[in-house]
Amino acid sequence: MRGFRIVVAAVVLRDGRYLLTRRPPRAHLGGLWEFPGGGVDHGEGPPEALARELREELDVGAAVGEPVTFAWHEDPRRRILLLFYRAELEGEPVGAEGQEVGWFAPHELAALSVPPADAALIRALSRTAAAPPG
């Protein structure tokens, strides 16, 4: 296995709920919920790639904000560096590629089946729901 792939994902919070999409059943890691996004193409910067992916996958414009965190994932088939960015959407997301789209409150996140690269961020966001205010 050579090198690694840079992948970007959007952390979208609207009305106290996070946007996740569900991978199609036949896809790699099919059926799992994830933050929407995809691969960075040659010559693209991560924010540009994320805006493109959101347009292609969810048929929305996006204002990509600051980085949130990153994750490294390696398995026998691939190695990825996943960069998470805050994003605000322009329009209502729809699964342009047939994927399910869902909005989840922080306390609902822990019950979702997610890819390994998303798991640490999901745990952190679900813990913030249990933290007392202030």
C-alpha positions as CSV (number, residue, x, y, z in Angstrom):
1,M,0.0,0.0,0.0
2,R,1.4,3.4,-1.0
3,G,0.8,6.8,0.4
4,F,-2.5,8.0,1.8
5,R,-5.6,9.8,0.6
6,I,-6.8,13.2,2.0
7,V,-10.5,13.2,2.7
8,V,-12.6,16.1,4.0
9,A,-15.9,16.1,5.9
10,A,-18.4,18.7,7.0
11,V,-19.5,19.2,10.5
12,V,-22.9,21.0,10.0
13,L,-24.9,22.0,13.1
14,R,-28.4,23.4,12.5
15,D,-31.0,23.9,15.1
16,G,-29.0,21.9,17.6
17,R,-28.7,18.9,15.3
18,Y,-25.8,17.5,13.3
19,L,-26.0,16.5,9.6
20,L,-24.9,13.0,8.7
21,T,-25.4,10.9,5.6
22,R,-25.7,7.1,5.4
23,R,-23.4,5.2,3.0
24,P,-25.3,3.1,0.4
25,P,-25.5,-0.6,1.3
26,R,-23.1,-1.7,-1.5
27,A,-20.5,0.9,-0.8
28,H,-17.3,0.4,1.3
29,L,-18.6,0.6,4.9
30,G,-22.1,0.4,3.5
31,G,-25.0,1.3,5.9
32,L,-22.8,3.4,8.3
33,W,-23.6,7.0,9.1
34,E,-20.9,9.6,8.5
35,F,-20.2,13.3,8.2
36,P,-20.7,14.2,4.5
37,G,-17.7,14.8,2.3
38,G,-15.2,13.0,0.2
39,G,-11.8,12.9,-1.4
40,V,-9.6,15.9,-2.2
41,D,-8.7,15.8,-5.9
42,H,-5.3,16.7,-7.3
43,G,-4.9,20.5,-7.4
44,E,-7.7,21.2,-4.9
45,G,-7.5,22.6,-1.5
46,P,-9.5,20.9,1.3
47,P,-12.1,23.6,1.7
48,E,-12.6,23.8,-2.1
49,A,-12.9,20.0,-2.2
50,L,-15.5,20.0,0.6
51,A,-17.7,22.6,-1.1
52,R,-17.5,20.5,-4.3
53,E,-18.4,17.3,-2.5
54,L,-21.4,18.9,-0.7
55,R,-22.6,20.2,-4.0
56,E,-22.3,16.8,-5.7
57,E,-23.6,14.7,-2.9
58,L,-26.2,16.9,-1.3
59,D,-27.1,19.4,-4.0
60,V,-26.3,22.4,-1.7
61,G,-23.9,25.3,-1.7
62,A,-21.7,25.5,1.3
63,A,-19.6,28.1,3.2
64,V,-16.7,26.1,4.6
65,G,-15.4,27.4,7.9
66,E,-12.5,26.6,10.2
67,P,-11.1,23.1,10.8
68,V,-12.6,21.2,13.7
69,T,-10.2,18.2,14.1
70,F,-8.7,15.4,12.0
71,A,-8.5,11.6,12.1
72,W,-6.1,9.1,10.7
73,H,-7.5,5.7,9.6
74,E,-5.6,2.8,8.2
75,D,-6.9,-0.6,7.2
76,P,-5.6,-3.3,4.9
77,R,-7.1,-1.6,1.9
78,R,-6.5,2.1,2.5
79,R,-4.9,4.9,4.5
80,I,-6.7,8.2,4.9
81,L,-6.2,11.5,6.6
82,L,-9.7,12.8,7.4
83,L,-10.0,16.6,7.9
84,F,-13.2,17.9,9.5
85,Y,-14.4,21.4,8.8
86,R,-17.3,23.4,10.1
87,A,-19.7,24.3,7.3
88,E,-22.9,26.1,6.8
89,L,-25.2,25.0,4.0
90,E,-27.1,27.1,1.5
91,G,-30.3,25.2,0.9
92,E,-31.8,21.9,2.2
93,P,-29.6,18.9,1.6
94,V,-30.9,15.9,-0.3
95,G,-29.2,12.6,-1.1
96,A,-28.3,13.4,-4.7
97,E,-26.6,10.0,-4.9
98,G,-29.4,8.1,-3.2
99,Q,-27.9,8.2,0.3
100,E,-30.1,8.8,3.4
101,V,-29.7,12.2,5.0
102,G,-30.4,12.7,8.7
103,W,-30.2,15.4,11.4
104,F,-29.2,14.1,14.8
105,A,-29.2,15.7,18.3
106,P,-25.9,15.3,20.1
107,H,-27.4,12.7,22.5
108,E,-28.5,10.6,19.5
109,L,-25.0,10.3,17.9
110,A,-23.6,7.6,20.2
111,A,-26.3,5.2,19.1
112,L,-25.3,5.4,15.4
113,S,-23.0,3.0,13.6
114,V,-20.2,5.1,12.1
115,P,-16.9,4.5,10.2
116,P,-13.8,4.2,12.4
117,A,-12.5,7.5,11.2
118,D,-15.6,9.4,12.4
119,A,-15.9,7.6,15.7
120,A,-13.7,9.9,17.9
121,L,-15.5,13.0,16.8
122,I,-18.9,11.4,17.3
123,R,-17.9,10.4,20.8
124,A,-16.7,13.9,21.6
125,L,-19.9,15.5,20.2
126,S,-22.2,13.1,22.0
127,R,-20.3,13.8,25.3
128,T,-20.9,17.5,25.0
129,A,-24.6,16.7,25.1
130,A,-24.2,15.2,28.5
131,A,-22.0,18.0,29.9
132,P,-23.8,20.5,32.2
133,P,-24.2,24.0,30.7
134,G,-21.7,26.7,31.5
